[in-house]
Amino acid sequence: MVILRKKYVVDRPVYSEDSFAEDHEKIYRLHKTTLDHVKQYLTCDSKRAKNAVLSFLPIIGWMRIYRVKEWLLGDVVSGVSTGLVAIMQGLAFSLLASLPPSYGLYTAFFPMLTYFFLGTSRHISVGSFPVLSLMVGAVVTRLVPDEGPPANITEFEGLTHDQQRVLVASSVTFLMGIFQLAMGVLQVGFIVVYLSDTLVSGFTTAAAIHILVSQLKFVLGLTVPGISGPLSIIYTLEKIFVQITSTNVCDLVMSVVIMLVVFIVKELNDKYKAKLPVPIPIEVIVTIIACGVSYGFNFEKIYDVEVIGKMVSGYETPVAPSVEVFQESAVEAFPVAIVGFAVAYSVAKVYSIKHDYTIDGNQELIAFGVSNIFGASFKSFAASTALSRTAVQESSGGKTQIAGLISAMMAMIVTVALGFLLEPLPRSVLGALVIVNLKGMLMQFREILYLWRRDKTECVVWVGTCLGSILLGLDLGLAVGLGVELLTVVFRTQFPRCSILANIQGTDLYKDCKDYLNIFEPKGVKIFRIPSPIFFANIEFFRDKLIEAVGFNPLRVLRKRNKAIRKIKKLLKEQGGDTTEKGMMDFFSQTTDGSYMNKEELPDNVSVPRVDLHSLILDFSAVSFLDISAMKGLKMTLKEFVRIDVDVYIVSCDAYILEKLHSCMFFDDEILTSMFFPTLHDAMLHVLEKHKGDKSEDCALENTKM
């Protein structure tokens, strides 16, 4: 089938940057100074005040458009469904934080109260998240270990073991909130862009491995002290395998049965989600059954099963965080803040795109910062969101954060009135629920093959982040992942894939000469393209690749020419002749047909390297910036070519780079502004016009018009 393609013809002069500037007047814009930006930022009027209030309290925006008849029922149903999941996850994830289970219900309640007013996402379910719980738990077990004395912190005096752990967790969460709030106020929400999807995937997969190992002691009914720091996962597995013969069979059987049942029902929920009005709350069902069976058969005394035990009834008075804990945990609290925001923002972004509204990263930082500070004051631990819980809230009909508020109210009801019913619940049940909910994160291992086939560099980031996080711990692992990721960026910019371009015959298009058959490369012309910024780290690489592309080193050619000139001068002087410097340089210069003086014309002891190049075109279309060091190196390289009579042209240079070249006194008697052309084809036509004595060059582009 023949496809008729549209054609276009442009008839215009061949432009250099100088001639283009003569024909087309440019508008010179006045750039604002730092003082101007400060004045604009501090200026206030009624419109700006209104926008500031709406930005700080997003609830005003969506409450004004709330459709009570259409949305309220869905929000109520969604709130109840999400609340049941949030309660179970709060209880389970508190084990990851090494805290009594009742404090997981606090995390399902307090942070949501402030996010309801300050958050820009209408669909995420705010509460505990397993990765954050584990990261907080690492600090808790380090400062208040299961075995041995706690850290030397003044506020620990007079507190029980559990109270000390609660103080540590709430203080770390408070500091996490301060970090998030500060980043939001300073408008640095963009920081999340440095956590790529690949890095987050590798990190959360490693976190899933840590979570799985940490829950084995509950599933097997073993007493294993919490261990933190590098290689903690190895030491924990060692202690588990040493005690494996002491496994509590009742705990193990109950955990396996629950994991199988929950897994099967969750798969059915996914398969028939279009037909089910709400997902089957299987976690709630098995929890209720396990509570009843444990209470009825007295598992705690007969089978020595560890149960939740005494639940805190109601809410405790607010407490001040420990400054000493701040000092001990600042290094760990910052990555917790970053990970918590990154996960919540990425999930919120997915649903905002799906439901066509915008979210503000900086406001999300403020919302989570205030939520964690407020929650920590009432002894809750780190809050973010969980994808599974958010999926329940959205799929069951939730339209706004009224659903989130209702889910928080359900957590409050359980805390105030129904908590005692959960006291017989075996901890192995919570451990089983945590493990079965890791399926999504563990399945991310499949990405290794996908990334290896499509982008090996990304695969290195994934594997490096995952292994670093598994072996060194989540905080150091995140730093390792960021380091590997930044190294890949440096590697890609420092060692870009440079190429030699050639003309596609009959067009004004230029492509890599290795990729196409019907191409035209004019004799004596090289087109070199560098697809990255040029800066201090890659200027030498640029120079080396350029020399490799043209096939000779201009500096070496120049030195050999100068050496030959000195020898010939000496010979002429001995023979009584005389010559000028200009005459000697003309002796080696090009003729009009691009040829050079025959070597046979030179004396036997004088040799000059042959240069079959009269024009070098540098394609700067992908060069986004030049720094001062690169500018000096580029200028030196260009002069080396100019001094051996090779015309150099730079094409498609960014206007900002041109301005910088002018301001940095880049141009002189050798480096001229006439070297710069707006397009590659302009430069090529200029070169062919200048060297039109070669007939093959005249006819090669005869079908192209400008």
ABEGO torsion letter per residue (X at the ends): XBBBBBBBBBBBBBBBAAAAAAABBBBBBBBBBAAAAAAAAABBBAAAAAAAAAAABAAAAAAAABBAAAAAAAAAAAAAAAAAAAAAAAAAAAAAAGBBAAAAAAAAAAAAAAAAAABABAABBBEBBAAAAAAAAAAAAAABBABEBBBBBAAABGBBAAAAAAAAAAAAAAAAAAAAAAAAAAGAAAAAAABBAAAAAAAAAAAAAAAAAAAAAAAAGBBBBBBBEBGAAAAAAAAAAAAAAABBAAAAAAAAAAAAAAAAAAAAAAAAAAABABBBBAAAAAAAAAAAAAAAAGAAAAAGBBBAEBBBBEBBBBBBBBAAAAAAAAAAAAAAAAAAAAAAAAAAAAAAAAAGBBBBAAAAAAAAAAAAAAAAAAGBBBBBBBAAAAAAAAAAGBABAAAAAAAAAAAAAAAAAAAAAAAABBAAAAAAAAAAAAAAAAAAAAAAAAAAAABAAAAAAAAAAAAAAAAAEAAAAAAAAAAAAAAAAAAAAABBBBBBBBBBBGBABBBBAAABABBBBBBGBBBBBBABBBBAAAAAAAAAAAAAAAGBBAAAAAAAAAAAAAAAAAAAAAAGBBBBAAAAAAAABBBAAGBBBBAAABBAABBBBBBABABBBBBAAABABBBAAAAAAAAAAAAAAAAAGBBBBBBGBBAAAAAAAAAAGABBAABBAAABBABAAAAAAAAAAAAAABAAAAAAAAABBX
